[in-house]
Amino acid sequence: MNISAIPAVPGARHRRKRVGRGIGSGHGKTSTRGQKGQRARTGSGKRPGFEGGRNPLIRRLPKRGFRRKERGGPVPLEIINVKDLNRFQDGERITPERLMEAGLVRHPSRQVKLLGDGALTRRVAVSVHRISEAAKEKILQGGGTIELLTTEPQKGHGTTEGKPA
């Protein structure tokens, strides 16, 4: 069986419509565009949602909720829990870069906060930006150490830069 041997289904193939080729073609003069009007002109076309000049549906519907703009609130934190640190070796130093390699943190530019959910069975040295009281207690009880990292807040996300004090 060859693909070229398969017969075409009647009506499956159409001839190309050649418009503007004389009165006898049936598609002459106005080239199937009808008489005058917006759709008869070249370049015609309305944007999606245009309703002829009346107030469009998107403007008639009430708006609800809050949408954080580009310069809206603070940058979200990367959250990890104490139980997630059990995958590391005893005595290992845990940094945001190390957490990224382990797949616990997605965005290395964001600040990392350690929360106290779960139990810690390892003695680790943790370097994060923020830590909860419960997490701090569990790490120190397990014989680990804590180092708080300090980074400047990112521009445009909840900073007061450029605004009067």
C-alpha positions, 0 to 999 in steps of 0.5 A, a space after each residue: 500500500 502506498 500513500 499516493 494510491 489512496 483515493 481522495 475523499 470527494 469534497 476533501 480538497 478545495 480549489 483556492 478562492 481567487 478574489 478580485 479576478 473579474 465579474 465572471 469569477 463570482 468573486 470580482 469587484 468587492 472581492 467577497 467583502 460586501 459593500 462599504 463598511 469597517 470589514 470591507 476596508 484593508 487593515 480591518 480587525 478589532 481587538 479581542 473583547 471589542 464590542 463596537 464601542 459600548 462598555 465591554 464585558 470586562 469593564 462591566 464585571 465587578 473586580 474582586 480581590 487584590 493583585 500584587 503589582 510589580 512593586 507590590 509587597 515583599 519578595 516571598 520567602 523560601 520555606 523549609 522545615 527542620 525535618 527536611 534537614 535529615 537528608 544531610 550528613 552529620 556535621 554538614 554545613 547547610 547553606 542556601 546553595 546546598 539546599 538548592 542542590 538538594 532540591 529543597 529551594 527553587 529560587 536562590 535569590 530569595 531569602 530562606 526561612 527555617 521553620 520548626 516542623 518535624 524532628 531533627 536527628 542530625 547535628 548540622 550547621 545551618 546558614 539561613 536568612 531567618 529562623 523560627 524560635 522552634 527551629 532554633 531550639 531543635 537545632 541547638 538541642 541536637 548539637 548543631 549551630 546557626 548562622 544568620 545570613 544578611 542580604 540586602 532586600 531586592 530592589 522594587 519589592 517592598 523596599 522604600 528606596 526612592 521614596 521620602 522617609 
